[in-house]
Amino acid sequence: MLIRRRCPAKVNLYLKVLGRRADGYHHLLTVMQPLSLADDLTLTAGSPGLSLRCDQPDLPQGEENLVWRAAQTFAAATGLSLTVQLQLKKKIPVAAGLGGGSSDAAGTLLALNTFFGRPLDDSALHRLASQLGADVPFFLHCRPAVARGIGTDLTPITLPPYWYVLLNPGWPISTRWVYENLDIFALQKEAGAVRENWGVDPPEVWIANDLETVTIQHFPTLRTLLQRLQDLGAQGQGMSGSGPTLFGLFAEEEAARQAAAELRRTFTGWLAVARGLTGEAADRCLENQGWTN
């Protein structure tokens, strides 16, 4: 038996940090949009035990890998002995604010649940995903959502199927480092009204990310790249997660590809074009649509 799952990237179109919790987590309000850009996870029956192979040898392929931890969490919750081989092909950059590791973990839970005849319902999968990381539950469902709390309280929303130009200069950013350097007091002092109604205005009107106050301050080149996206016709632009990946929104595929081609003339980092997934059945044919180079 072979099971293949695409594990999509995401962008945060809106990210507000509302406060710090006693346990070190933060209260968030964020809008996440899954993308057609995706890692490729394959599960096959293997010899007794669990094995993991990744096409990027510099990534850990044991207990330090979130895929491995997801598999172990599934085994502990179900009491099942794992006799599977997992193979991961990466397309999403690591430590880039695109949620690749969290998506791979969610894909692992879903693949294992299918492989073993669905012993866990959606609520149980959500509980396991929440144990693995704040973003992991979002990737159990390939649709845009508003996330609250630490990010695990999800409400599906409808967003237009924009095309996204993604830029990453190649500097891995530690999410922990960003939050440790975030000035919560200053954010709360300067904060305006927190948006709650997402259906009135298009996303380009309300794109925002509090974490830019750390990442872009330390890497001002990112501000120049955001301006470049705007100059090339993006309807809106911003930073995803803790960065350093930037995104520009385009209504049409051709406009996104033209902007990406122009950027490639001078930009030497990682560059991709992908479409935002909406949760509709038509999205299945869009998985991994776009390109990277």
SVG drawing of the C-alpha trace seen along z (x, -y; Angstrom):
<svg xmlns="http://www.w3.org/2000/svg" viewBox="-19 -54 42 60">
<polyline fill="none" stroke="black" stroke-width="0.4" points="0.0,0.0 1.3,-3.4 -0.2,-6.7 1.0,-10.0 0.1,-13.4 0.9,-16.9 1.8,-19.1 1.0,-22.7 2.8,-25.9 0.9,-28.8 1.2,-32.5 -0.1,-34.7 -2.1,-37.5 -2.8,-39.0 -0.9,-38.4 -1.6,-40.3 0.1,-39.4 -2.4,-40.2 -0.4,-39.3 2.0,-36.8 0.7,-33.9 2.2,-32.6 3.4,-29.4 5.5,-31.4 3.0,-31.1 1.4,-34.2 -2.2,-35.1 -2.6,-35.5 -5.1,-36.5 -4.0,-35.4 -5.4,-34.7 -3.6,-31.8 -3.9,-31.0 -2.7,-27.5 -0.8,-27.5 -0.4,-25.1 3.4,-25.0 3.8,-21.8 6.2,-19.2 5.6,-15.6 5.1,-12.9 5.0,-9.2 4.1,-6.4 4.6,-2.8 4.5,0.5 8.0,1.4 9.9,3.6 8.9,3.5 9.5,0.0 9.5,-3.5 11.9,-4.9 12.2,-8.3 14.1,-9.5 14.3,-13.1 15.8,-14.4 17.6,-17.1 20.3,-15.3 21.0,-18.3 17.5,-17.9 17.3,-15.6 15.7,-12.2 15.0,-11.0 13.3,-12.2 14.3,-15.9 12.2,-15.9 8.6,-16.9 7.4,-14.2 9.0,-11.6 7.4,-13.1 4.0,-13.2 4.3,-9.5 5.3,-8.6 2.5,-10.8 0.0,-8.9 1.4,-5.5 1.1,-6.5 -2.5,-7.7 -3.7,-4.6 -1.6,-1.9 -0.6,-0.8 2.9,0.5 4.3,-1.4 5.7,0.7 6.0,-2.1 8.5,-4.0 8.1,-7.7 9.8,-9.6 9.7,-13.4 10.6,-15.5 11.0,-19.2 9.9,-22.1 9.1,-24.5 12.2,-26.3 13.1,-25.5 12.7,-28.2 11.1,-30.5 7.7,-31.4 5.8,-29.2 4.9,-26.4 6.6,-23.6 7.5,-21.5 4.0,-22.0 2.4,-21.0 4.6,-17.9 3.5,-16.9 -0.1,-17.3 0.4,-15.3 2.0,-12.5 -1.0,-12.3 -3.4,-12.2 -1.4,-9.6 -1.1,-7.3 -4.7,-7.6 -5.6,-6.6 -3.1,-3.8 -4.5,-2.2 -8.2,-2.5 -9.0,-5.9 -8.9,-5.0 -9.0,-8.7 -11.8,-11.1 -11.3,-14.8 -11.4,-15.9 -8.8,-13.4 -6.5,-14.4 -6.9,-18.0 -5.9,-17.2 -2.7,-15.4 -1.9,-18.2 -2.2,-20.7 0.4,-18.8 2.9,-19.0 2.7,-22.8 0.5,-25.7 0.3,-25.8 -0.2,-22.0 -4.0,-21.9 -4.4,-24.4 -2.8,-22.0 -5.3,-19.2 -7.7,-21.1 -6.6,-22.7 -8.6,-25.9 -8.1,-29.5 -8.9,-30.1 -8.7,-32.6 -6.7,-31.2 -7.0,-32.5 -5.5,-31.7 -2.1,-30.2 -3.2,-29.4 -5.2,-26.2 -8.7,-27.7 -9.7,-27.8 -12.6,-29.3 -12.8,-28.7 -13.2,-31.7 -13.5,-32.4 -10.7,-34.2 -10.2,-34.9 -7.9,-32.5 -5.0,-34.9 -1.7,-34.1 1.3,-34.6 4.9,-35.6 7.1,-34.3 10.6,-35.6 13.1,-34.2 16.6,-35.7 17.9,-32.5 18.4,-33.6 16.8,-31.0 14.9,-32.9 14.2,-31.3 10.6,-31.9 11.6,-31.7 14.2,-34.5 11.6,-36.7 9.1,-36.3 11.9,-36.8 12.7,-40.1 9.1,-41.3 8.2,-44.4 4.7,-43.4 4.2,-46.6 4.9,-48.8 2.6,-46.8 -0.2,-47.1 0.4,-50.8 0.3,-51.5 -2.3,-48.9 -5.5,-50.1 -8.7,-48.2 -8.3,-44.4 -10.0,-43.3 -12.8,-40.7 -14.9,-41.0 -13.0,-39.4 -15.7,-39.4 -16.1,-43.1 -12.8,-44.1 -10.3,-42.2 -7.1,-40.9 -4.9,-43.6 -6.7,-46.2 -5.9,-44.4 -2.6,-42.7 -0.5,-43.2 2.1,-41.3 3.3,-42.4 6.4,-40.2 7.7,-42.5 8.7,-44.9 11.4,-42.4 12.4,-40.7 12.4,-43.7 14.1,-45.9 17.0,-43.5 17.0,-42.8 16.1,-46.1 16.7,-44.5 13.3,-42.9 11.6,-46.4 13.3,-47.1 11.9,-43.8 8.4,-44.6 8.6,-47.9 9.8,-46.0 6.8,-43.7 4.5,-46.8 6.3,-48.4 5.8,-45.3 2.0,-45.4 1.3,-43.4 -2.2,-44.3 -0.8,-43.8 2.4,-42.5 3.7,-41.4 5.8,-39.0 4.6,-35.5 5.0,-34.3 8.3,-35.2 9.8,-35.5 11.9,-36.0 9.6,-34.9 7.8,-37.8 4.7,-37.5 2.9,-39.6 -0.7,-39.1 -1.8,-39.1 -5.2,-38.5 -4.0,-36.8 -1.4,-34.0 0.2,-35.8 0.8,-39.0 2.4,-36.9 4.7,-35.1 5.7,-38.3 6.6,-39.9 8.6,-36.8 10.5,-36.8 11.4,-40.5 12.5,-39.9 14.7,-37.0 16.8,-39.4 18.4,-40.7 17.1,-38.6 19.4,-35.7 17.4,-34.0 14.6,-31.5 11.6,-32.5 8.3,-30.8 4.9,-31.4 1.9,-29.6 -1.9,-29.9 -3.9,-30.3 -6.0,-27.2 -9.6,-27.8 -10.8,-24.5 -12.8,-23.7 -12.6,-20.4 -11.0,-22.2 -8.0,-22.8 -6.9,-19.2 -5.6,-19.9 -3.7,-22.9 -1.4,-21.1 2.2,-22.0 1.0,-24.3 3.5,-27.1 7.2,-26.9 10.3,-27.4 13.9,-28.1"/>
</svg>
